[in-house]
C-alpha cells in the first residue's frame, strides 16, 4: 500500500553517536508533529529543526533531536519524508520508533523506501539495485560502479537499443498497415536485417563488458592447483597473510578445498586451495581431488603451481592440459631453493609473491574495467539482456528463412519487453518482492 506511512530505523542497530528514524508517506509530517515539541506543519521543506520528542501518553521528554522535513515531490520517495536524528543509544532509538508506530505509522519492510522511490518514478529498477550495491560495496572500484548505476548509466546505455527496436517495429508496422508502399523482400533483407545484425553486434559488446562488472562486484573465483607438496597451501597463506591452510612436507595434506578472500588494490580474489591432484587409492584424498576438479571447472582464474628446478612429469602435463582453456597463470614455486630462468617465479614460503600479483593485475586491469562504463550491474540485468539477444537472433533467423514479417515482429517485441524489464518499466510483483527483500530495513 502506497497510501500508508512507513517508518524504520535507517542506521545500524548499535550504540553510537546518532541514530536516524525515517518516515515516508502522506502522514509523515503529521505523525512527527504529534510527538514533537514544535509545530512542524509550517516548517519549510528541506530544513533541519531543533526539538524534543515527547511521549504523547505520558508527556515525558524522550530525547533532544534534530528533525529534517522533506516535502513531496522533491524527496527520495516523492512522498513527504521526515528523518528524526536522535542520540544513538539502541533503547532511545527503538523508543522513538515505537512512538512513531503508535501514532499511526507502519513498520517498513526491507527496502520499502527504495521500492517506493521506484514505484513513484523517482528511480528505475537498475538505480534501485545500484543503491543496494553502494551499501554492500567493499572496495573503491565497487563503489564507482555503484555510483555509475545510481546516476542512471544503465538506462542511458539501454535507451539507444530500445529506440532501435522501436524503429524496426515501426518499419514492420508500416508494411503491415500499408503493404503497397514497400516491397516485402527488400524491406526484410535491405532494411530490417542489417539493423538487427548491427543491434546484435553492439549487444555482444555490452554482454562482454558485463562480465567485467561482475568481476569487480563479486570477485574472481580463483583456483590454486598443482601436484601435492608443490606449495599451494603456502601460496594461499602468503596471499591471505595468515596461516589458513595446513602446511607440511607430507604430500596430500590438503584433502579438501580451503577458501579465503583477498583484496589486491581493488580486485577481489575468491581463493580456493585445492587438494593436490594425483592418482591415489586413499578414499578421503580421492574425494578431495574430485572436488578440486569441479573447482577448476568453475574457476575464472587458475593459478597452476609447479615446482621450480623439477622436471615436468606426467601429472604436471595433465594439469597443464586440463587448465589450458582457462584464464591461467603458471607459477614456479620455491625459487629460493632453485634457479628459475624464465616464467613467473615465486617463493610462497618466504612470502615473495610480487611477480604473481603483478601478473594478476596485468590480466585483470581493474582500473580500466571501471573506466569502461557503463556496464550491466548484476545477473538479473544480464539475463534479460541475453533473453533480448536470443529473441533478436530468432528474428534474424526468421527473416533469413523468409517467414512473414508479422511473425518476425513477435520475436522483436519480446526483445523490446526484455529490455524494458531490465529498467523495471515492465515488471512482476514477485520479482520486486525478491529484489527488495535483499535490502536492509530503513532503506
N, C-alpha and C positions, 0 to 999 in steps of 0.2 A: 504494500500500500504506500503510494507516494503522498497521500494526504495527511498522514500522521507525522508527528515529530519524534525523531530518534535522538538518542543520547548514548555516549560511551566515553570511557577514559581513553584518550589518544596517546598518552605517554606510557612508558614501561611501568609494569606493576612492581616497582621497587621504591624504597625510600630515597628521596632525592631533594634537590633544592626546590623544584616546582613540579606540578602536575597540571595537565590540561584536560578539562572535561568539555567535550564538544557536543553541541546540539544543532540539529538541522531540521527545518520544517516550518510550516505556517505559524505555529505557536511557539517557536523557539524564544523569541524576544519576550512574549507574554509570560511564558513559564519562568524565564530568568528574572523577569521583573517581580514575579510573585515571591521570590526568595532573596531579593536584593534590597540593600539599604537605600538605594537611589532609584529614581524613575528613569528606566532605560528607554521608555517608549518614544521619548522626544530626542534621544541622542542621535547624532548624525551617523551615517553608515561609515564603516572603516575607521572607527575610533576605539581607543582603549580608555576604560573608565575605572576609576578607583572606587571600591565599595566594600561592604561586608556582606557575607552570605548569612541570612537569618533563617533559622528553623521556623517555618510557618506555624507549627503547632505550639512549640514552647517559647517562641520569640527570642530564643537564645542566639547570640552571635556565634557562628560556627568557625568562620575564618576571615581573615583580611585578604582581599583578592583584587585582581585586575580583570575586568570583563571586556572582551573585544566584541563589538557588534558589527555584523556584516549584513546588509540588507539586499534582498533579491532585486535584480537578477545577477548583479556583479559579484557572485560568490562562487566558491568551488562547486557547490551542488546546484547553483542557480535558485536556491531557496534561501530564506532567512537563516543565518548561521550565528550562533553565539559560542564563544570559547571562554571558559572560566579558568583563569590562571591562578591556581591556589598553591599553598605550601605543599611540598611534595611527600608528606607522610602518607602511607597507604591508608591509614584509618580515616584521616580527614578527607582524602580524595574519594574514598568509597562513600563516606557520609554525604558529601555534596552530590555525588551521582544518585544516591538513594533519594535525596530530596527532589532532584530533577524528575525521577521516575514517579515519585509520589505526587508531584504537581501536574502530571499528565504526559510526560514523555515516555517513549518505549525504548527498551534497551536495543541498541543497534545490533544487527547481525554482522559477522565478519565481512569487511569490505563494503558495507552498505553505503557509506558516504560516497565512495568512489563509484559504486553502482548507480547511485542517484545522479552523480555527475554525468555518467554515460547516458542513462535513460532520459535525462533532461537536455541532452545535446551539447553539454559543456565540453566533452571529450569523446573521441571514438574509442572503440574497444582496444585498439593497439596502444593508445595512450594510457588507458586504464592498466593494461598489462605492464607497460613501462614504469608506471608508478610503483607497482609491486617489485619490479626489477630493481628500482632505485633503493627501495627499502632493504632488499636482500643483497645488494652489490657488496662484494668483498674485495674489490680492487679498483684502482682508478680507471682502468680500462672498462670494467663492467659499469662503472658509474657513467662514463662517457657514452656508452651505448644506450644506457637507460635514458640519459638526457636527450639523445637524438630522438628516441621514441616519444618522450614527453612533449617534445617540440612538434610532433606530428610528422616525422620524417617518413614513416611507413605509408601514411596517406598520400604524401607528396610523391612517393615512389610509385604507388599504385594508380594514381589518377590518370596518367597518360595511357596506361594499359587498359583501364576501364573505358576511356574515351575511344581508343582504337577499336575495341569490341563493339561499342555503340555505332561507330562509323560503318563497320562491316554489316551489322544488323540492319542499319538504315539502307545500305545498298541492296540488301536482300529484300527488305520490305517493299522498297520502291518497285522492284521487279515483280514481286508477287501481286501488288496492287495495280501496277500498270505494265503488264508484260509486253506491250507493243513497243515500249521505249528502249529496251535493251535486248541484245542477243544473249540468251542464257549461257551458252557455252563461253562466249567472250567474257561475260561478267564473271563467271566462275573462275576461269583459268588466267585471265589477264588482270583482273582487279582484286577479287576476293582472295584467291590462293596466294598471291605474293604478299598480301597484307598479313595473312595467317602465318606464313613462313617467317616473315620479319618479326612478328609478335613472338613466335616460339623461340626464335634465336635470342631475343632480348630476355625472355623469361628464363632461359637456360643460364644466362649470366647472373641473374638475380638469385637463382637457386644455388649456383656455385658459391656465391658470396655468403649465402645464408649459413653455410657450414662454418664459415669463419666466425660469424656472430655467436654460434653455439659453442665454439671452442673458447671464446672469451668468457661467456657466461658460465659454462658448466665445466670447463677444464678439458684436458686431453686424457682420455683413458690410455695409460702408458704401461706396457708390459715389459718387465725386465726378465729376459730369458737367457738361457745358456745351459751348459752341462753342469752337473753337480760340482761344487767346490771351485768354481771359477771366480767367485767373489760377488755374486748377485746380491746376497743379503748385506754384504759390506757396502755395496754401492747404494742400496736402499737407505741404509743407516746414514751414509755420508750425505745423501741428498736431503734427508729429513733432519739431519743434525741431531739425531737421537738413536739410541740402541733399541730399535723396534723389532728387528729380526735377529734370531739366534745365529751367531757366527762361530763355527768350529772348523777344525781341519777334517772332520769326518764327512765324506761325501753323502749326499742325500739327507742332510739335516732338515732342510725345509721340506715338509711333507704336505703342506697346504699353502694356499696363497696368503700373503701378508700384504696389507694395504696401508697407504698413507697419502697425504696430500701436501704439496709444496707449492709456494708462490715464487716464481722467478721473474722479478721485475714486471709484474702484471700478468704473467702467464701462469696458469694453474695446471699442474700435472697431477692427475689422479693415479698414483703409482701403485703397481701391483708386482710384488716379488713372487715369481712363480717357483714351483718345485723344479729342481734340476731335471731336465728331460733326458732320459736314457732308458735302455732296456733293463727291466728289473723283475724279480719274482716276488718282491715284497708287496703284499696286498695293499697296505696302507700307502706306501710310496706310489704305487701304481694309480691309486685313486687321485692322489695329488697331481700326478702327471696328466691324467685325463682332464682335470680341472684347468691345468695350465694351458693345455691345447685349446680349450674353449676361450680362455682369457686372450690368447694370441689372436684368435679369430675375431674377437670383438674389439681389439685394441685399435686406436687411431695412430699410435706410435709404438714401435717396438725397439727397445734397446737390447741389442744382441751382444752379450758379453763373451769374449773369447780370451783365452789366457795368453798373454804376451810370452814370447820365447818358446811356445809349444807348437809343434806341427799340427795342422788341421787333420783331425781323424774323421772317421765315418759319421760319428754323432754330430760333430761340428758341421759337416757338409749337409746333413739332414736339416739342421736348424737353419742354415743359410738358404736352402731351397724352400723350406717351409715358410720363411718370412720374406721371400724376395718380392712378393706382390704388395707388401705393406710399406707404409712410410717407416723407414728403418734407419737406425744409427748403429753401426758396428763399432764397438769399442774394444780395445786391447787392454786388459787389466793387468796389474802387477808390474807396471813399468819401473817401480822402484827396485825390482829384482832382475828384470830383463831389459835389454835394449830394444826399443821399437823404432824402426827406421821410417815407417810410413803409417798412415791411418791415424785415427784418434786414439791416443793412449792416455791412460789414467792410472792412478793408484787409489783404489777405493779405501783401502785400509789406512792410508796416510791422508785421506780426505783431499787428495789432489785430483779434482774432477772438473776444473775450469774448462778444459777443451770440450768436454761433453756438454756443459751448459752453453757454451758459445755456439755449438752446432745446433742445439735445440732452438736457440734464438734465431739462428740463420734459417732454419726450416719453417719456423712459425714467427714471422715478424709481426709481433703483436701491435706495434705502433702503426704499422702500415695497415693492418686489418681494421683498426679503429678508424683510421683516416678514410678508408673506403666506405663511407656512409652513403646512403642508408642501407641497412640490411634488415631482413625479416627477423623478428625478435624471439620467436620460440617455435616449438614443434607444431602447435596449433596453426600458426600462420603459414608455416612451411607446408603442412599437409593440405591446406586449402589451395595454396599456390600450385602444388603438384596435381591436385584434382583439376584445377583450371587448365593446366598444361595438358593433362590427359584428354579433357574434353575438346580442346582445340586441335590436338593431334587427331582425334577421331573425326573432327570436321574436315581436316585436311585430307585424310584418307577417303572420306565420303565424296569429296569433290573429285579426287583422282579416280574414283570408281564410277563417276558420272551420275551420282544419285541426285534426286530432286533437291532444289535449294531449300525448300521448306523443311526437309529432313535434316539438311546440314545445319539449319538455323537452330534446331533443338540443342545440338551439342554446344553451339556458340552461346546460346542463352544460359546453359548450365555453367559454362566457364565464367560468364558475367556474374552469375549468382555466387559462385565460389569466391571471386574477388571481393564482392560486397560483404560476404560473410567474414572475411579477414578483418574488415573495418567494423563489423557488428551492425552494418546497415540492414542486413538480413540476419536474424538470429533466432535461436530457440531458447526458451526459458531454462531448460535443463542444462544447456551449455553454460548459461550465465550463472546458474546456481553452482556448478562445479568450479568455474573460473574464480568467482568472487569468494568462495569458501576458503580459498588458499590465502586470502588476505588476513591481516591481523585485525582485531577489534579496534574500532576508533578510526579506521582509515577508509 
